[in-house]
């Protein structure tokens, strides 16, 4: 998941015409949200089986990546 942080600044500045500073702010928010979601995932893992939590997080990741892909094409 962290590998996307290496490529996203290039995509944001070249394909989406976002400034480098705005790209940095957006990726900082992305990192913060990943840290928060790790805490939530840990709590969910206590309540539900690991397989269900992993599947749910993977589904959310796929959905957000597809939304980002469509946002680039618009």
Residue pairs with C-beta under 8 A, 6 or more apart in sequence:
1 34
1 61
5 27
5 30
5 31
8 23
8 27
8 30
9 20
9 23
9 24
9 27
11 72
12 18
12 22
12 23
12 26
13 19
13 20
13 23
15 72
16 71
16 72
18 26
37 57
41 53
41 57
44 53
44 56
45 53
